[in-house]
Amino acid sequence: MSITITPEPARQAELIELMEAGAAYAHSLYPPEENFLLDVEELEVPGIVVYVARDDSGRALGMVALVPLTNPASGTGTPGEVEAEVKRMFVHPDGRGQGIATTLMDRLEADAAASGFTRIVLETGTLHNAAQALYTRCGYAEIAQYGPYAGAASSLCMAKPLRPAA
């Protein structure tokens, strides 16, 4: 099976189903106030890119969003960094164990670097062992909690510097 990763609009029935499945999983682990999920409307904000992993049949098996925290053109935000955040990473159970999450992250990071971002940050839950393992394999390291995650008992924040696109 081959997987294609492409940017797509968030408002699609298949993606909404993936988001609902991801939300159900998060809600089974954490209290409502510690679920920091973006909804479809928030993913439709200009500048946010939603990447979708599809199999040979066209079925959506995974997704992830790149959310700019700073503008690459102005460099506003953390001094010395042009940051974006990973949001809504989810792979359907039928697609797990096939490298889809890693392929999604590779594409997101390559596009982020090409767009001028110098660092990717993310938040995952302290009980999301598979997600923590994925992000560690992808080169992310734990950082201090930031933004809305500061003080959240179940939040683990991570970051990865990006090399500028050649």
C-alpha positions as CSV (number, residue, x, y, z in Angstrom):
1,M,0.0,0.0,0.0
2,S,1.3,3.4,-0.9
3,I,0.4,6.5,1.0
4,T,0.1,10.0,-0.4
5,I,0.3,13.2,1.8
6,T,-1.4,16.3,0.5
7,P,-2.7,19.6,2.0
8,E,-6.5,19.5,1.9
9,P,-9.4,21.5,3.3
10,A,-10.4,20.5,6.9
11,R,-14.1,20.5,6.2
12,Q,-14.5,17.1,4.7
13,A,-16.7,14.3,6.2
14,E,-13.7,11.9,6.3
15,L,-11.5,14.4,8.2
16,I,-14.3,15.3,10.6
17,E,-14.6,11.6,11.4
18,L,-10.9,11.4,12.0
19,M,-11.1,14.5,14.3
20,E,-14.1,13.0,16.2
21,A,-12.2,9.7,16.7
22,G,-9.1,11.6,17.9
23,A,-11.3,13.7,20.2
24,A,-13.0,10.7,21.7
25,Y,-9.6,9.1,22.4
26,A,-8.3,12.3,24.1
27,H,-11.5,12.7,26.1
28,S,-11.1,9.1,27.3
29,L,-7.7,10.0,28.8
30,Y,-7.9,13.6,30.0
31,P,-10.4,16.0,31.7
32,P,-12.2,18.4,29.3
33,E,-10.2,21.4,30.4
34,E,-7.0,19.7,29.4
35,N,-8.1,18.8,25.9
36,F,-6.7,21.4,23.6
37,L,-8.2,20.4,20.3
38,L,-8.9,22.7,17.3
39,D,-12.2,22.3,15.6
40,V,-13.0,22.5,11.9
41,E,-13.6,26.3,12.0
42,E,-10.2,26.9,13.7
43,L,-8.5,24.7,11.1
44,E,-10.0,26.8,8.3
45,V,-8.1,30.0,9.4
46,P,-5.9,31.3,6.6
47,G,-2.3,30.1,7.1
48,I,-3.2,26.8,8.7
49,V,-2.3,23.8,6.6
50,V,-4.0,20.4,7.1
51,Y,-2.1,17.4,5.7
52,V,-4.0,14.3,4.9
53,A,-2.6,10.8,4.4
54,R,-4.6,8.7,1.9
55,D,-4.1,5.1,0.8
56,D,-4.3,3.8,-2.8
57,S,-8.1,3.7,-2.6
58,G,-8.2,7.4,-1.6
59,R,-9.3,6.7,2.0
60,A,-8.1,9.2,4.6
61,L,-6.1,7.3,7.2
62,G,-4.4,10.2,9.0
63,M,-4.1,13.9,9.4
64,V,-2.1,16.6,11.0
65,A,-2.2,20.4,11.0
66,L,0.6,23.0,10.9
67,V,-0.5,26.1,12.7
68,P,1.8,29.2,12.4
69,L,2.6,30.8,15.7
70,T,4.7,33.5,14.1
71,N,4.8,35.0,10.6
72,P,7.8,33.9,8.6
73,A,7.8,37.3,6.8
74,S,8.0,39.4,10.0
75,G,9.6,36.9,12.4
76,T,7.3,38.1,15.2
77,G,7.1,35.9,18.2
78,T,9.8,34.1,20.2
79,P,13.1,36.1,19.7
80,G,15.3,34.3,17.2
81,E,12.6,31.8,16.2
82,V,9.8,31.6,13.6
83,E,7.5,29.0,15.1
84,A,4.7,26.8,14.0
85,E,2.7,24.2,16.1
86,V,1.6,20.7,15.3
87,K,-2.1,20.1,16.0
88,R,-4.7,17.4,15.4
89,M,-2.3,14.6,14.7
90,F,-4.3,11.4,14.4
91,V,-4.0,8.1,12.5
92,H,-7.0,5.9,12.1
93,P,-6.5,2.5,13.8
94,D,-6.6,0.8,10.4
95,G,-3.5,2.8,9.4
96,R,-1.4,2.4,12.5
97,G,1.9,0.6,12.3
98,Q,2.5,1.5,8.7
99,G,4.6,4.7,9.1
100,I,1.8,7.1,8.3
101,A,2.4,9.3,11.3
102,T,6.1,9.6,10.5
103,T,5.3,10.3,6.8
104,L,2.9,13.0,7.9
105,M,5.5,14.6,10.2
106,D,8.1,14.5,7.5
107,R,5.9,16.3,5.0
108,L,4.8,18.9,7.6
109,E,8.4,19.6,8.6
110,A,9.7,19.9,5.1
111,D,6.9,22.3,4.1
112,A,7.4,24.3,7.4
113,A,11.1,24.7,6.7
114,A,10.5,25.7,3.1
115,S,8.0,28.3,4.4
116,G,10.7,29.8,6.6
117,F,9.8,28.4,10.0
118,T,12.8,27.7,12.2
119,R,11.1,25.7,15.0
120,I,8.2,23.4,15.4
121,V,6.5,23.0,18.8
122,L,3.8,20.7,20.0
123,E,1.8,19.6,23.0
124,T,0.9,16.0,23.6
125,G,-0.6,14.3,26.7
126,T,1.4,12.6,29.4
127,L,-0.6,9.4,28.7
128,H,0.0,9.5,25.0
129,N,2.9,7.1,25.0
130,A,2.8,6.3,21.3
131,A,2.7,10.0,20.4
132,Q,5.6,10.7,22.7
133,A,7.6,7.9,21.1
134,L,6.8,9.1,17.6
135,Y,7.8,12.7,18.4
136,T,11.0,11.5,20.1
137,R,11.9,9.4,17.0
138,C,11.3,12.4,14.8
139,G,13.8,14.5,16.8
140,Y,11.6,16.4,19.2
141,A,12.8,17.1,22.7
142,E,10.8,18.1,25.8
143,I,10.5,21.9,26.5
144,A,8.8,24.0,29.2
145,Q,5.0,24.2,28.8
146,Y,4.0,27.2,26.7
147,G,0.9,29.2,25.9
148,P,-2.4,27.5,26.8
149,Y,-0.6,24.4,28.1
150,A,1.2,26.2,30.9
151,G,0.2,24.6,34.2
152,A,-1.8,21.8,32.6
153,A,-1.0,18.7,34.6
154,S,-1.4,16.3,31.6
155,S,0.5,18.4,29.0
156,L,3.9,17.5,27.7
157,C,5.4,20.1,25.3
158,M,8.1,19.3,22.8
159,A,10.0,21.2,20.1
160,K,12.4,20.6,17.2
161,P,14.6,23.1,15.4
162,L,14.3,23.1,11.6
163,R,17.0,23.5,9.1
164,P,16.3,26.2,6.5
165,A,15.2,24.7,3.1
166,A,18.1,24.4,0.7
